[in-house]
Amino acid sequence: MKNKILLSPVLLRLRPSPRRVRAQSPHFLAKARVRVQATLLLLAIVIAGCRSQQEAKTPYDNPLPPGQPALRKITNPHEIPDFTMACFDLADLRVAIDNSLNYLRKPSSRQFFPLRFATQNQIIGGEITHTLAIDSLNAFAELLDSGLMGRQLNEAIQEKFDVYMSVGCDNKGTVLFTGYYTPIFDGSLSRTERFQYPLYKMPADLVKGPDGEILGRRGADGQLGPYPSRAGIENSGMLRGTELAWLGDPFEVYIAHVQGSAKVRQPDGQLITVGYAANNGYEYKSVSKELVKDGRIGSDQLSLSAMIDYFKQHKEFVDTYVRRNPRFVFFKREDGAPRGSLNEPVTAFRSIATDKSIFPRGCLTFISTILPQSRGGTVSNQFYSGFALDQDTGGAIRAAGRCDVYMGQGDTAGKLAGQTYQEGKLYYLFLKHGGHKRFFGEYNFRQ
């Protein structure tokens, strides 16, 4: 979006009028084209440099001040986003809503509500309750089932729902959007000459709390202590005998750890899903940032794609760098589609991962940012606005300034995820008080 704002005025100044074009000689026009291309190249270099400096300086994982909610209710109508374009693209949204409703119907989901929100003047405005979360999803599902689209659906949403914005990393709503996906790797359930790098099951001595939080390692004396780091686990061989599956490349194992799930294509062609089971309790540390710090990749290459390309050419450095991330992930066999932290299926572009300690689980969101899109094998960045459900979390997704968008399964999804690194806005939608009866009464009357 920023690139468009910067480029458009320049392009307008450089674009000659039709009358002037007809009056110029071919030689003049050729020179003009060269000047335009040179100018655009210079602009691209400047923009890339600014983006690199911005990414290096912006603390997207800034924690919230004590007592400050992550969501702010928008009371100024002019600040509410226009949903019209998103209302033309509703594919798979109904399925994702049903997955969230299935989660919220479980009694265990009640413990994570209510969540507080703030008003425009920073005053605590109220609470988002479990009942409100369910009612909002049901009401939105009814809107989808009504057949409304485009402008009409936008108007119905504006009338029926309140909109809440993430305060972001700067209390102005700035959120960094990244992408994740489910990789598909060749592998085996048993070790072979080709497949020698394991994914491990959750060990018996790892203790989790009721919310899935990691409490530590249960010792022989029954006492809890910290679980070893990635380096400690790998150097000791302590997990030998708990292998779940074997892959053919050590960095593929690390990708599975970062993404939290994978599909493993066995030698007979059968695909199995391995999903997240637990971790060793350490905070995630970015390997790509370590590569940048050591000057091995540029600061404008903070992406999974850049890491994959680098380690394909420098396999001797894989162990050195992945062990700088002390977090280690354990897996379990799963049936069907990959699942998020709510233990519900995740849906491409309809599921996002956020910090579940501050955002409401399973709820309806609206994202506005720039995302890579694949058309005919070509990937390009385009403005994106769409509805999604908050159904997952991630080791690196902490605080109000981070959001991870699920891109799907396989290589194309991986390419998209690896190129996603853009600022944007994150909104949540909740039913207005009495909005369900008010809207549908008026809507039916109008029909």
C-alpha beads as a LAMMPS data file, in Angstrom:
LAMMPS data file: protein, C-alpha beads

447 atoms
446 bonds

1 atom types
1 bond types

-500.0 500.0 xlo xhi
-500.0 500.0 ylo yhi
-500.0 500.0 zlo zhi

Masses

1 110.0

Atoms # bond

1 1 1 0.000 0.000 0.000
2 1 1 2.829 2.395 0.863
3 1 1 4.551 1.519 -2.417
4 1 1 1.421 2.449 -4.339
5 1 1 1.156 5.775 -2.566
6 1 1 4.780 6.563 -3.328
7 1 1 4.731 5.432 -6.911
8 1 1 1.429 6.748 -8.186
9 1 1 2.229 10.498 -8.132
10 1 1 5.581 9.842 -9.795
11 1 1 4.024 7.770 -12.516
12 1 1 1.466 10.494 -13.098
13 1 1 4.209 13.083 -13.505
14 1 1 6.215 10.862 -15.828
15 1 1 3.285 9.892 -18.024
16 1 1 3.144 12.299 -21.044
17 1 1 -0.194 13.344 -22.497
18 1 1 -1.383 11.616 -25.697
19 1 1 -0.873 14.879 -27.602
20 1 1 2.750 15.146 -26.512
21 1 1 3.404 11.478 -27.312
22 1 1 2.183 11.902 -30.864
23 1 1 4.392 14.963 -31.275
24 1 1 7.619 13.298 -30.130
25 1 1 10.069 11.377 -32.296
26 1 1 10.802 7.660 -31.720
27 1 1 14.317 8.632 -30.583
28 1 1 12.874 11.009 -27.982
29 1 1 10.407 8.390 -26.763
30 1 1 13.159 5.786 -26.408
31 1 1 15.132 8.189 -24.226
32 1 1 12.016 8.935 -22.209
33 1 1 11.403 5.238 -21.594
34 1 1 14.981 4.825 -20.379
35 1 1 14.526 7.765 -17.997
36 1 1 11.255 6.315 -16.690
37 1 1 12.805 2.881 -16.178
38 1 1 15.823 4.370 -14.418
39 1 1 13.593 6.469 -12.176
40 1 1 11.419 3.476 -11.274
41 1 1 14.513 1.382 -10.545
42 1 1 15.845 4.097 -8.252
43 1 1 12.469 4.325 -6.521
44 1 1 12.390 0.561 -6.022
45 1 1 15.859 0.660 -4.453
46 1 1 14.876 3.541 -2.153
47 1 1 11.611 1.818 -1.156
48 1 1 13.392 -1.477 -0.462
49 1 1 15.962 0.369 1.647
50 1 1 13.275 2.216 3.601
51 1 1 11.373 -1.026 4.140
52 1 1 14.509 -2.774 5.425
53 1 1 15.218 0.064 7.857
54 1 1 11.570 0.157 8.985
55 1 1 11.485 -3.591 9.600
56 1 1 14.700 -3.385 11.565
57 1 1 13.407 -0.546 13.755
58 1 1 9.727 -1.376 14.250
59 1 1 9.183 -3.434 17.440
60 1 1 6.186 -5.409 16.180
61 1 1 6.312 -7.645 19.256
62 1 1 5.994 -4.729 21.685
63 1 1 4.085 -6.027 24.720
64 1 1 0.968 -4.195 25.788
65 1 1 1.286 -1.828 28.765
66 1 1 -0.060 -3.413 31.963
67 1 1 -3.840 -3.470 31.942
68 1 1 -4.270 -2.294 28.343
69 1 1 -6.579 -4.449 26.200
70 1 1 -5.483 -5.502 22.718
71 1 1 -8.756 -4.366 21.122
72 1 1 -10.213 -0.891 20.801
73 1 1 -13.843 -0.373 19.838
74 1 1 -14.229 1.972 16.873
75 1 1 -16.855 4.614 17.582
76 1 1 -16.056 7.003 14.723
77 1 1 -17.979 5.742 11.646
78 1 1 -15.322 7.178 9.325
79 1 1 -12.714 4.813 10.813
80 1 1 -14.716 1.654 10.137
81 1 1 -13.279 -0.156 7.101
82 1 1 -15.311 -0.771 3.969
83 1 1 -15.983 -4.507 3.648
84 1 1 -17.403 -4.394 0.105
85 1 1 -14.520 -6.023 -1.785
86 1 1 -14.217 -8.763 0.812
87 1 1 -17.968 -9.358 0.494
88 1 1 -17.441 -10.562 -3.085
89 1 1 -14.986 -13.271 -1.990
90 1 1 -16.636 -15.554 0.557
91 1 1 -15.164 -18.923 -0.461
92 1 1 -14.655 -21.332 2.463
93 1 1 -15.680 -18.669 4.982
94 1 1 -18.790 -20.544 6.088
95 1 1 -16.729 -23.694 6.729
96 1 1 -14.226 -21.744 8.813
97 1 1 -17.050 -20.197 10.858
98 1 1 -18.474 -23.654 11.542
99 1 1 -15.053 -24.797 12.775
100 1 1 -14.921 -21.881 15.218
101 1 1 -18.468 -22.571 16.409
102 1 1 -17.535 -26.187 17.007
103 1 1 -14.694 -25.011 19.237
104 1 1 -16.789 -22.452 21.109
105 1 1 -19.457 -25.064 21.871
106 1 1 -16.916 -26.996 23.928
107 1 1 -17.198 -26.218 27.653
108 1 1 -13.416 -25.790 27.882
109 1 1 -13.574 -22.713 25.628
110 1 1 -15.478 -20.723 28.273
111 1 1 -12.411 -20.301 30.471
112 1 1 -10.828 -17.890 27.965
113 1 1 -13.669 -15.371 28.179
114 1 1 -14.498 -12.598 28.870
115 1 1 -11.838 -10.349 27.319
116 1 1 -11.835 -6.626 27.933
117 1 1 -11.745 -3.966 25.221
118 1 1 -11.005 -0.246 25.275
119 1 1 -12.817 2.726 23.786
120 1 1 -11.345 5.405 21.538
121 1 1 -10.282 7.487 24.553
122 1 1 -8.434 4.530 26.108
123 1 1 -11.076 3.896 28.777
124 1 1 -11.954 0.261 29.450
125 1 1 -15.212 -0.067 27.529
126 1 1 -16.547 -3.458 28.489
127 1 1 -16.087 -7.161 27.901
128 1 1 -16.339 -9.606 25.029
129 1 1 -18.184 -12.548 26.481
130 1 1 -18.359 -16.154 25.397
131 1 1 -22.038 -15.714 24.536
132 1 1 -21.292 -12.647 22.408
133 1 1 -18.615 -14.582 20.512
134 1 1 -21.051 -17.389 19.639
135 1 1 -23.934 -15.050 18.820
136 1 1 -21.707 -12.990 16.533
137 1 1 -20.568 -16.007 14.549
138 1 1 -24.120 -17.343 14.245
139 1 1 -25.376 -13.950 13.067
140 1 1 -22.616 -13.638 10.476
141 1 1 -23.304 -17.177 9.260
142 1 1 -26.960 -16.234 8.795
143 1 1 -25.893 -13.248 6.727
144 1 1 -23.840 -15.524 4.488
145 1 1 -26.741 -17.960 4.168
146 1 1 -29.051 -15.098 3.170
147 1 1 -27.260 -14.784 -0.161
148 1 1 -26.259 -11.152 0.284
149 1 1 -22.982 -10.153 -1.388
150 1 1 -20.967 -7.096 -2.231
151 1 1 -22.412 -3.704 -1.308
152 1 1 -25.582 -5.141 0.266
153 1 1 -23.619 -7.444 2.519
154 1 1 -21.279 -4.605 3.466
155 1 1 -24.253 -2.459 4.485
156 1 1 -25.732 -5.296 6.516
157 1 1 -22.427 -5.842 8.352
158 1 1 -22.038 -2.135 9.069
159 1 1 -25.540 -1.997 10.509
160 1 1 -25.376 -5.205 12.465
161 1 1 -21.841 -5.371 13.871
162 1 1 -19.527 -3.289 15.994
163 1 1 -15.927 -3.184 14.800
164 1 1 -12.896 -3.449 17.085
165 1 1 -9.326 -2.760 15.973
166 1 1 -6.130 -4.281 17.281
167 1 1 -4.100 -1.517 18.893
168 1 1 -1.073 -2.987 17.141
169 1 1 2.525 -2.475 18.120
170 1 1 2.244 1.312 18.375
171 1 1 -1.256 1.924 19.766
172 1 1 -2.154 3.157 16.259
173 1 1 -3.203 -0.214 14.832
174 1 1 0.013 -1.200 13.050
175 1 1 0.180 -4.992 12.715
176 1 1 2.848 -7.035 10.949
177 1 1 1.310 -9.791 8.811
178 1 1 3.357 -12.873 8.054
179 1 1 2.337 -16.219 6.557
180 1 1 2.513 -19.877 7.484
181 1 1 1.540 -23.096 5.749
182 1 1 1.544 -26.878 5.900
183 1 1 4.564 -28.219 4.024
184 1 1 4.459 -31.547 2.179
185 1 1 7.703 -33.495 2.471
186 1 1 8.805 -36.900 1.269
187 1 1 9.451 -39.127 4.249
188 1 1 8.928 -42.440 5.983
189 1 1 7.578 -43.856 9.234
190 1 1 10.796 -45.805 9.609
191 1 1 14.406 -44.788 9.156
192 1 1 15.946 -45.553 5.761
193 1 1 19.128 -44.650 3.944
194 1 1 17.317 -41.674 2.405
195 1 1 15.241 -40.555 5.391
196 1 1 17.442 -40.029 8.450
197 1 1 16.156 -36.874 10.134
198 1 1 13.359 -37.466 12.679
199 1 1 10.266 -35.683 13.888
200 1 1 9.620 -36.703 17.494
201 1 1 6.551 -37.523 19.537
202 1 1 5.871 -35.688 22.762
203 1 1 8.072 -37.319 25.445
204 1 1 6.484 -38.877 28.509
205 1 1 8.422 -36.654 30.932
206 1 1 7.135 -33.377 29.425
207 1 1 4.374 -31.885 31.578
208 1 1 1.687 -29.568 30.203
209 1 1 -0.877 -27.501 32.077
210 1 1 -4.649 -27.544 31.503
211 1 1 -4.375 -24.818 28.826
212 1 1 -1.536 -26.589 27.027
213 1 1 1.159 -24.404 28.579
214 1 1 4.503 -26.115 29.133
215 1 1 5.228 -26.647 32.830
216 1 1 8.567 -28.414 32.436
217 1 1 10.232 -31.810 32.700
218 1 1 9.245 -34.322 35.360
219 1 1 12.382 -35.719 36.974
220 1 1 12.866 -39.144 38.532
221 1 1 12.199 -37.544 41.929
222 1 1 8.877 -36.199 40.706
223 1 1 10.065 -32.591 40.706
224 1 1 9.566 -30.261 37.743
225 1 1 12.508 -28.603 36.064
226 1 1 13.117 -26.867 32.738
227 1 1 13.183 -29.025 29.632
228 1 1 16.463 -29.020 27.681
229 1 1 16.897 -26.594 24.790
230 1 1 17.039 -27.651 21.143
231 1 1 20.802 -28.037 21.314
232 1 1 20.563 -30.060 24.529
233 1 1 17.937 -32.366 23.055
234 1 1 19.807 -32.955 19.812
235 1 1 23.249 -33.347 21.358
236 1 1 22.099 -35.816 24.029
237 1 1 20.036 -38.160 21.870
238 1 1 17.574 -38.243 24.794
239 1 1 14.567 -38.697 22.486
240 1 1 15.869 -41.796 20.748
241 1 1 13.034 -44.273 20.424
242 1 1 10.270 -41.650 20.258
243 1 1 10.569 -40.927 16.523
244 1 1 7.253 -40.332 14.754
245 1 1 8.452 -39.922 11.166
246 1 1 11.687 -39.445 9.249
247 1 1 12.501 -36.806 6.635
248 1 1 15.288 -36.483 4.086
249 1 1 16.687 -33.066 4.990
250 1 1 17.509 -31.477 8.371
251 1 1 16.124 -28.097 7.356
252 1 1 12.828 -29.709 6.341
253 1 1 12.587 -30.884 9.945
254 1 1 13.127 -27.320 11.113
255 1 1 10.478 -25.989 8.712
256 1 1 8.003 -28.477 10.183
257 1 1 8.921 -27.184 13.647
258 1 1 8.338 -23.558 12.664
259 1 1 5.091 -24.214 10.768
260 1 1 3.753 -26.518 13.485
261 1 1 2.506 -29.251 11.147
262 1 1 3.415 -31.108 7.965
263 1 1 2.212 -33.681 5.502
264 1 1 4.582 -36.609 5.013
265 1 1 4.445 -38.427 1.677
266 1 1 5.526 -41.998 2.299
267 1 1 7.383 -44.122 -0.286
268 1 1 4.098 -45.773 -1.340
269 1 1 2.580 -42.339 -2.009
270 1 1 0.315 -42.270 1.053
271 1 1 0.095 -38.909 2.829
272 1 1 -0.037 -38.691 6.603
273 1 1 -0.508 -35.545 8.686
274 1 1 1.721 -34.758 11.634
275 1 1 0.422 -31.971 13.838
276 1 1 1.668 -29.951 16.764
277 1 1 1.651 -31.772 20.113
278 1 1 3.856 -29.631 22.381
279 1 1 7.120 -27.748 22.660
280 1 1 9.975 -27.685 25.137
281 1 1 8.886 -24.425 26.764
282 1 1 11.413 -22.042 25.248
283 1 1 10.574 -18.827 23.426
284 1 1 11.005 -18.823 19.667
285 1 1 14.106 -17.112 18.295
286 1 1 14.207 -16.100 14.638
287 1 1 16.836 -17.917 12.586
288 1 1 16.386 -15.502 9.690
289 1 1 17.253 -12.580 11.974
290 1 1 20.362 -14.466 13.067
291 1 1 21.352 -14.840 9.410
292 1 1 20.843 -11.113 8.891
293 1 1 22.855 -10.287 12.014
294 1 1 25.768 -12.357 10.697
295 1 1 25.532 -10.776 7.248
296 1 1 24.596 -13.991 5.465
297 1 1 21.376 -12.602 4.027
298 1 1 20.208 -9.019 3.545
299 1 1 17.860 -7.283 5.943
300 1 1 15.320 -7.143 3.110
301 1 1 15.250 -10.954 3.024
302 1 1 13.519 -11.674 6.335
303 1 1 11.480 -14.542 4.948
304 1 1 11.199 -18.307 4.914
305 1 1 12.003 -18.346 1.191
306 1 1 15.301 -16.573 1.796
307 1 1 16.224 -19.052 4.541
308 1 1 15.379 -22.056 2.371
309 1 1 17.444 -20.693 -0.519
310 1 1 20.373 -19.981 1.768
311 1 1 20.440 -23.378 3.458
312 1 1 20.081 -25.222 0.154
313 1 1 23.398 -23.679 -0.808
314 1 1 25.008 -23.908 2.638
315 1 1 23.826 -27.139 4.250
316 1 1 26.887 -27.140 6.499
317 1 1 25.383 -24.231 8.469
318 1 1 21.950 -25.744 9.143
319 1 1 22.747 -27.174 12.577
320 1 1 24.686 -24.070 13.626
321 1 1 21.797 -21.726 12.969
322 1 1 18.720 -23.772 13.850
323 1 1 20.217 -24.477 17.264
324 1 1 20.223 -20.768 17.956
325 1 1 16.464 -21.179 18.256
326 1 1 16.127 -23.095 21.550
327 1 1 12.453 -23.929 20.932
328 1 1 11.830 -27.575 19.959
329 1 1 8.478 -28.878 18.732
330 1 1 6.955 -32.336 19.217
331 1 1 4.355 -33.895 16.914
332 1 1 1.481 -36.363 16.789
333 1 1 -0.365 -38.209 14.045
334 1 1 -3.581 -36.528 12.934
335 1 1 -6.409 -37.458 10.631
336 1 1 -7.728 -35.157 7.939
337 1 1 -6.834 -31.506 7.502
338 1 1 -4.145 -29.739 9.546
339 1 1 -5.423 -28.300 12.814
340 1 1 -4.679 -25.118 14.692
341 1 1 -4.244 -24.501 18.395
342 1 1 -8.019 -24.745 18.916
343 1 1 -7.799 -28.356 17.672
344 1 1 -10.019 -27.405 14.736
345 1 1 -9.094 -27.540 11.024
346 1 1 -7.405 -24.455 9.608
347 1 1 -8.508 -23.062 6.252
348 1 1 -6.338 -21.267 3.686
349 1 1 -6.721 -17.478 3.974
350 1 1 -9.610 -17.996 6.428
351 1 1 -7.548 -18.913 9.501
352 1 1 -5.113 -16.640 11.290
353 1 1 -2.763 -17.104 14.223
354 1 1 -2.524 -14.461 16.956
355 1 1 -1.420 -14.158 20.562
356 1 1 -4.172 -16.040 22.378
357 1 1 -3.313 -14.455 25.697
358 1 1 -4.746 -11.129 24.467
359 1 1 -7.075 -11.884 21.511
360 1 1 -10.429 -13.732 21.597
361 1 1 -10.231 -17.307 20.377
362 1 1 -12.212 -18.482 17.393
363 1 1 -13.725 -15.072 16.658
364 1 1 -14.425 -13.332 13.365
365 1 1 -11.776 -10.956 12.039
366 1 1 -11.208 -8.714 9.057
367 1 1 -7.682 -8.172 7.757
368 1 1 -6.468 -5.362 5.522
369 1 1 -2.917 -5.609 4.211
370 1 1 -0.814 -6.617 1.203
371 1 1 -0.474 -10.355 0.551
372 1 1 1.250 -12.312 -2.212
373 1 1 -1.157 -13.839 -4.735
374 1 1 -0.379 -16.598 -7.229
375 1 1 -1.684 -16.191 -10.781
376 1 1 -0.548 -18.543 -13.529
377 1 1 2.533 -19.582 -11.611
378 1 1 3.580 -15.978 -10.950
379 1 1 3.511 -14.540 -7.441
380 1 1 2.902 -10.831 -6.955
381 1 1 1.988 -8.638 -3.985
382 1 1 -1.539 -7.253 -4.076
383 1 1 -3.790 -5.337 -1.719
384 1 1 -5.895 -7.814 0.226
385 1 1 -8.926 -7.446 2.447
386 1 1 -10.845 -10.426 3.722
387 1 1 -12.640 -12.119 6.592
388 1 1 -10.862 -14.750 8.660
389 1 1 -11.261 -16.651 11.940
390 1 1 -8.787 -16.433 14.804
391 1 1 -8.066 -20.158 15.093
392 1 1 -4.364 -20.639 15.737
393 1 1 -1.256 -19.372 17.480
394 1 1 2.487 -19.520 16.884
395 1 1 5.781 -19.421 18.725
396 1 1 6.774 -16.115 17.106
397 1 1 3.297 -14.573 17.196
398 1 1 3.355 -12.503 20.344
399 1 1 1.671 -9.198 21.268
400 1 1 -0.898 -7.060 19.470
401 1 1 1.380 -6.196 16.561
402 1 1 1.683 -9.662 15.017
403 1 1 -0.645 -11.817 12.917
404 1 1 0.100 -14.962 10.883
405 1 1 -2.118 -15.834 7.911
406 1 1 -2.552 -19.510 7.022
407 1 1 -1.778 -19.964 3.306
408 1 1 -2.693 -23.624 2.795
409 1 1 -0.745 -26.768 1.958
410 1 1 2.126 -27.576 -0.371
411 1 1 4.798 -25.750 -2.350
412 1 1 2.658 -22.916 -3.716
413 1 1 1.343 -22.129 -0.245
414 1 1 4.918 -22.241 1.021
415 1 1 6.013 -19.760 -1.611
416 1 1 3.198 -17.420 -0.597
417 1 1 3.938 -17.806 3.121
418 1 1 7.629 -17.230 2.546
419 1 1 6.973 -13.913 0.821
420 1 1 4.464 -12.518 3.322
421 1 1 5.878 -9.681 5.409
422 1 1 3.693 -6.573 5.329
423 1 1 2.096 -4.100 7.699
424 1 1 -1.671 -3.767 7.848
425 1 1 -4.707 -3.566 10.108
426 1 1 -6.493 -6.295 12.067
427 1 1 -10.152 -5.905 13.054
428 1 1 -12.633 -8.045 15.015
429 1 1 -16.394 -8.005 14.455
430 1 1 -18.958 -8.521 17.218
431 1 1 -22.706 -8.225 17.121
432 1 1 -24.182 -4.937 18.275
433 1 1 -26.475 -5.063 21.272
434 1 1 -29.830 -6.141 19.895
435 1 1 -28.391 -6.167 16.381
436 1 1 -29.585 -9.658 15.507
437 1 1 -33.288 -8.969 15.970
438 1 1 -33.105 -5.416 14.656
439 1 1 -31.429 -6.278 11.381
440 1 1 -33.334 -9.385 10.451
441 1 1 -36.647 -7.770 11.297
442 1 1 -35.882 -4.866 8.972
443 1 1 -34.365 -7.100 6.305
444 1 1 -37.356 -9.388 6.126
445 1 1 -39.693 -6.380 5.978
446 1 1 -37.739 -4.902 3.065
447 1 1 -38.008 -8.132 1.141

Bonds

1 1 1 2
2 1 2 3
3 1 3 4
4 1 4 5
5 1 5 6
6 1 6 7
7 1 7 8
8 1 8 9
9 1 9 10
10 1 10 11
11 1 11 12
12 1 12 13
13 1 13 14
14 1 14 15
15 1 15 16
16 1 16 17
17 1 17 18
18 1 18 19
19 1 19 20
20 1 20 21
21 1 21 22
22 1 22 23
23 1 23 24
24 1 24 25
25 1 25 26
26 1 26 27
27 1 27 28
28 1 28 29
29 1 29 30
30 1 30 31
31 1 31 32
32 1 32 33
33 1 33 34
34 1 34 35
35 1 35 36
36 1 36 37
37 1 37 38
38 1 38 39
39 1 39 40
40 1 40 41
41 1 41 42
42 1 42 43
43 1 43 44
44 1 44 45
45 1 45 46
46 1 46 47
47 1 47 48
48 1 48 49
49 1 49 50
50 1 50 51
51 1 51 52
52 1 52 53
53 1 53 54
54 1 54 55
55 1 55 56
56 1 56 57
57 1 57 58
58 1 58 59
59 1 59 60
60 1 60 61
61 1 61 62
62 1 62 63
63 1 63 64
64 1 64 65
65 1 65 66
66 1 66 67
67 1 67 68
68 1 68 69
69 1 69 70
70 1 70 71
71 1 71 72
72 1 72 73
73 1 73 74
74 1 74 75
75 1 75 76
76 1 76 77
77 1 77 78
78 1 78 79
79 1 79 80
80 1 80 81
81 1 81 82
82 1 82 83
83 1 83 84
84 1 84 85
85 1 85 86
86 1 86 87
87 1 87 88
88 1 88 89
89 1 89 90
90 1 90 91
91 1 91 92
92 1 92 93
93 1 93 94
94 1 94 95
95 1 95 96
96 1 96 97
97 1 97 98
98 1 98 99
99 1 99 100
100 1 100 101
101 1 101 102
102 1 102 103
103 1 103 104
104 1 104 105
105 1 105 106
106 1 106 107
107 1 107 108
108 1 108 109
109 1 109 110
110 1 110 111
111 1 111 112
112 1 112 113
113 1 113 114
114 1 114 115
115 1 115 116
116 1 116 117
117 1 117 118
118 1 118 119
119 1 119 120
120 1 120 121
121 1 121 122
122 1 122 123
123 1 123 124
124 1 124 125
125 1 125 126
126 1 126 127
127 1 127 128
128 1 128 129
129 1 129 130
130 1 130 131
131 1 131 132
132 1 132 133
133 1 133 134
134 1 134 135
135 1 135 136
136 1 136 137
137 1 137 138
138 1 138 139
139 1 139 140
140 1 140 141
141 1 141 142
142 1 142 143
143 1 143 144
144 1 144 145
145 1 145 146
146 1 146 147
147 1 147 148
148 1 148 149
149 1 149 150
150 1 150 151
151 1 151 152
152 1 152 153
153 1 153 154
154 1 154 155
155 1 155 156
156 1 156 157
157 1 157 158
158 1 158 159
159 1 159 160
160 1 160 161
161 1 161 162
162 1 162 163
163 1 163 164
164 1 164 165
165 1 165 166
166 1 166 167
167 1 167 168
168 1 168 169
169 1 169 170
170 1 170 171
171 1 171 172
172 1 172 173
173 1 173 174
174 1 174 175
175 1 175 176
176 1 176 177
177 1 177 178
178 1 178 179
179 1 179 180
180 1 180 181
181 1 181 182
182 1 182 183
183 1 183 184
184 1 184 185
185 1 185 186
186 1 186 187
187 1 187 188
188 1 188 189
189 1 189 190
190 1 190 191
191 1 191 192
192 1 192 193
193 1 193 194
194 1 194 195
195 1 195 196
196 1 196 197
197 1 197 198
198 1 198 199
199 1 199 200
200 1 200 201
201 1 201 202
202 1 202 203
203 1 203 204
204 1 204 205
205 1 205 206
206 1 206 207
207 1 207 208
208 1 208 209
209 1 209 210
210 1 210 211
211 1 211 212
212 1 212 213
213 1 213 214
214 1 214 215
215 1 215 216
216 1 216 217
217 1 217 218
218 1 218 219
219 1 219 220
220 1 220 221
221 1 221 222
222 1 222 223
223 1 223 224
224 1 224 225
225 1 225 226
226 1 226 227
227 1 227 228
228 1 228 229
229 1 229 230
230 1 230 231
231 1 231 232
232 1 232 233
233 1 233 234
234 1 234 235
235 1 235 236
236 1 236 237
237 1 237 238
238 1 238 239
239 1 239 240
240 1 240 241
241 1 241 242
242 1 242 243
243 1 243 244
244 1 244 245
245 1 245 246
246 1 246 247
247 1 247 248
248 1 248 249
249 1 249 250
250 1 250 251
251 1 251 252
252 1 252 253
253 1 253 254
254 1 254 255
255 1 255 256
256 1 256 257
257 1 257 258
258 1 258 259
259 1 259 260
260 1 260 261
261 1 261 262
262 1 262 263
263 1 263 264
264 1 264 265
265 1 265 266
266 1 266 267
267 1 267 268
268 1 268 269
269 1 269 270
270 1 270 271
271 1 271 272
272 1 272 273
273 1 273 274
274 1 274 275
275 1 275 276
276 1 276 277
277 1 277 278
278 1 278 279
279 1 279 280
280 1 280 281
281 1 281 282
282 1 282 283
283 1 283 284
284 1 284 285
285 1 285 286
286 1 286 287
287 1 287 288
288 1 288 289
289 1 289 290
290 1 290 291
291 1 291 292
292 1 292 293
293 1 293 294
294 1 294 295
295 1 295 296
296 1 296 297
297 1 297 298
298 1 298 299
299 1 299 300
300 1 300 301
301 1 301 302
302 1 302 303
303 1 303 304
304 1 304 305
305 1 305 306
306 1 306 307
307 1 307 308
308 1 308 309
309 1 309 310
310 1 310 311
311 1 311 312
312 1 312 313
313 1 313 314
314 1 314 315
315 1 315 316
316 1 316 317
317 1 317 318
318 1 318 319
319 1 319 320
320 1 320 321
321 1 321 322
322 1 322 323
323 1 323 324
324 1 324 325
325 1 325 326
326 1 326 327
327 1 327 328
328 1 328 329
329 1 329 330
330 1 330 331
331 1 331 332
332 1 332 333
333 1 333 334
334 1 334 335
335 1 335 336
336 1 336 337
337 1 337 338
338 1 338 339
339 1 339 340
340 1 340 341
341 1 341 342
342 1 342 343
343 1 343 344
344 1 344 345
345 1 345 346
346 1 346 347
347 1 347 348
348 1 348 349
349 1 349 350
350 1 350 351
351 1 351 352
352 1 352 353
353 1 353 354
354 1 354 355
355 1 355 356
356 1 356 357
357 1 357 358
358 1 358 359
359 1 359 360
360 1 360 361
361 1 361 362
362 1 362 363
363 1 363 364
364 1 364 365
365 1 365 366
366 1 366 367
367 1 367 368
368 1 368 369
369 1 369 370
370 1 370 371
371 1 371 372
372 1 372 373
373 1 373 374
374 1 374 375
375 1 375 376
376 1 376 377
377 1 377 378
378 1 378 379
379 1 379 380
380 1 380 381
381 1 381 382
382 1 382 383
383 1 383 384
384 1 384 385
385 1 385 386
386 1 386 387
387 1 387 388
388 1 388 389
389 1 389 390
390 1 390 391
391 1 391 392
392 1 392 393
393 1 393 394
394 1 394 395
395 1 395 396
396 1 396 397
397 1 397 398
398 1 398 399
399 1 399 400
400 1 400 401
401 1 401 402
402 1 402 403
403 1 403 404
404 1 404 405
405 1 405 406
406 1 406 407
407 1 407 408
408 1 408 409
409 1 409 410
410 1 410 411
411 1 411 412
412 1 412 413
413 1 413 414
414 1 414 415
415 1 415 416
416 1 416 417
417 1 417 418
418 1 418 419
419 1 419 420
420 1 420 421
421 1 421 422
422 1 422 423
423 1 423 424
424 1 424 425
425 1 425 426
426 1 426 427
427 1 427 428
428 1 428 429
429 1 429 430
430 1 430 431
431 1 431 432
432 1 432 433
433 1 433 434
434 1 434 435
435 1 435 436
436 1 436 437
437 1 437 438
438 1 438 439
439 1 439 440
440 1 440 441
441 1 441 442
442 1 442 443
443 1 443 444
444 1 444 445
445 1 445 446
446 1 446 447
